[in-house]
Amino acid sequence: MIKKFWHLPFNNFIEKIFKNIEPTEKIIEKYTPLWEKVPIEVFDGVLPTLEKLSKKYLLGIVTSHTRRYLYKDMQIAGIPKEIFFIIQTEEDTRFHKPNPKVFDDILLKLKKIKIDKKEILYVGDSLSDYYAAQGVGINFYALADITTPKNKFIKKGVKIINNFQELLQILKYNE
């Protein structure tokens, strides 16, 4: 059931999982102390790769997660918010993946600084990420086997990376 609703914005996810047994806010209130006790998994090489890429590229996050939980996860992982040009959470848009309109505000901001969508590389771990990126014409790479098995991306012909460090090779990053 969790996999079925995983792509939804956090509040909707909670509603679907708990089927409104009590108000969503109450469930989240109960969930928070438990969530804070569970360590997040930080993948090898993520922080050094992000730090390198941030010196040469604008980085962004588009997530269905809430700002509160995302920032807490980033803090635990040691990822500074300041290295990101934009962070878009559930609260920042009324559109959510797989809807391509999830990128509307970001594309407007990038257009103002003369960055075309063809210059964007979006990395995601779900088919919802892929459909949203594909729907708006953004280059996409799947970080497979995180939330979606590699074979599902392969069936769709999606380009795959196995870890964040591969982005340095794809982007031909030189220090």
C-alpha positions in Angstrom: 0.0 0.0 0.0 2.9 2.4 0.8 4.4 1.9 -2.6 1.1 2.6 -4.3 0.8 6.0 -2.7 4.5 6.9 -2.2 4.6 9.5 -5.0 1.7 11.5 -3.5 2.3 14.8 -1.6 3.0 13.9 2.0 -0.3 15.0 3.5 -2.2 13.1 0.7 0.0 10.1 1.3 -0.9 10.1 5.0 -4.6 10.4 4.2 -4.5 7.5 1.8 -2.5 5.2 4.1 -4.5 5.9 7.2 -7.8 6.2 5.3 -8.9 9.2 7.5 -9.1 7.2 10.7 -8.5 10.5 12.3 -7.7 14.0 11.0 -4.5 14.1 8.9 -3.0 16.7 11.2 -3.5 14.5 14.2 -1.8 11.5 12.5 1.2 13.7 11.5 1.4 15.0 15.0 1.7 11.4 16.2 4.1 10.4 13.4 6.6 13.2 14.0 8.2 11.9 17.2 8.6 8.5 15.6 10.0 9.8 12.4 12.6 11.8 14.3 13.9 8.6 15.9 14.4 6.8 12.6 17.7 7.7 10.9 17.6 8.4 7.3 19.9 6.6 4.9 22.5 8.9 3.3 23.9 7.4 0.1 27.6 7.3 -0.4 29.1 10.3 -2.2 25.9 12.4 -2.3 27.2 15.4 -0.3 30.6 15.6 -2.1 28.9 15.3 -5.5 26.4 18.0 -4.7 29.1 20.3 -3.4 31.1 19.8 -6.6 28.1 20.3 -8.8 26.9 23.4 -7.0 30.2 25.2 -7.9 29.3 24.9 -11.6 25.5 24.3 -11.8 22.3 25.5 -10.2 20.9 22.7 -8.1 17.3 22.3 -7.2 14.9 19.9 -5.3 11.4 19.1 -6.4 9.7 16.9 -3.8 6.3 15.8 -2.6 7.7 16.0 0.9 6.9 18.8 3.3 9.4 21.5 3.9 9.6 20.7 7.6 10.6 17.0 7.0 12.8 17.7 4.1 14.8 20.3 6.0 15.1 17.9 8.9 16.3 15.1 6.6 18.8 17.5 5.0 20.1 18.5 8.4 20.6 14.9 9.5 22.3 14.1 6.2 24.6 17.2 6.5 23.3 18.7 3.2 23.2 22.5 3.4 20.1 24.2 2.0 22.2 27.0 0.7 23.7 24.9 -2.1 20.3 24.8 -3.8 19.0 27.5 -6.2 15.5 26.3 -5.5 13.8 23.9 -3.2 10.1 23.2 -4.0 8.1 21.2 -1.6 4.5 20.0 -1.3 3.5 23.4 0.1 5.0 25.4 -2.8 2.7 24.2 -5.6 -0.7 23.0 -6.2 0.6 20.6 -8.9 2.4 17.4 -8.0 4.3 14.7 -9.9 3.5 13.1 -12.3 1.8 16.3 -13.5 4.4 18.2 -15.6 3.0 21.5 -14.3 4.9 20.7 -11.1 7.8 22.4 -13.0 6.0 25.6 -14.1 7.3 27.9 -11.4 10.8 26.6 -11.6 10.9 26.9 -15.4 9.7 30.5 -15.1 12.5 31.3 -12.7 15.1 29.7 -14.9 13.7 31.4 -18.0 14.3 34.8 -16.3 17.9 34.0 -16.0 18.1 32.6 -19.5 18.2 28.9 -18.8 16.2 26.8 -21.2 14.5 23.6 -20.2 16.8 21.7 -22.6 19.7 22.6 -20.3 18.0 21.0 -17.2 18.9 17.5 -16.0 16.4 16.1 -13.5 17.2 13.0 -11.4 14.4 11.1 -9.8 13.7 7.8 -8.3 10.1 7.1 -9.4 8.1 6.8 -12.5 6.1 9.9 -11.4 9.4 11.9 -11.6 10.0 10.5 -15.1 6.5 11.3 -16.3 6.6 14.8 -15.0 10.0 15.5 -16.6 9.1 13.8 -19.9 5.8 15.7 -20.0 7.5 19.1 -19.9 10.6 18.1 -22.1 13.2 18.0 -19.3 16.2 15.6 -19.6 15.7 12.8 -17.0 17.9 10.2 -15.4 16.5 7.6 -13.0 18.3 6.7 -9.8 16.9 3.2 -9.9 16.2 0.7 -7.1 15.5 3.4 -4.5 11.7 3.5 -4.8 11.2 2.0 -8.2 12.9 -1.2 -9.5 15.4 -0.7 -12.4 13.5 -3.0 -14.7 10.5 -0.6 -14.6 12.7 2.2 -15.9 14.3 0.0 -18.5 10.9 -1.0 -19.9 10.2 2.7 -20.4 13.6 3.3 -22.0 14.7 5.6 -19.3 18.4 6.5 -18.8 19.7 5.2 -15.5 22.4 6.1 -13.0 23.4 3.8 -10.2 24.7 6.5 -7.8 25.1 10.2 -7.6 28.8 10.2 -8.5 27.8 9.1 -12.1 26.4 12.6 -12.6 29.9 13.9 -12.6 30.7 11.7 -15.6 27.5 12.4 -17.4 28.0 16.1 -17.0 31.7 15.8 -17.9 32.5 17.6 -14.7 36.1 18.9 -14.4 37.3 20.8 -11.4 
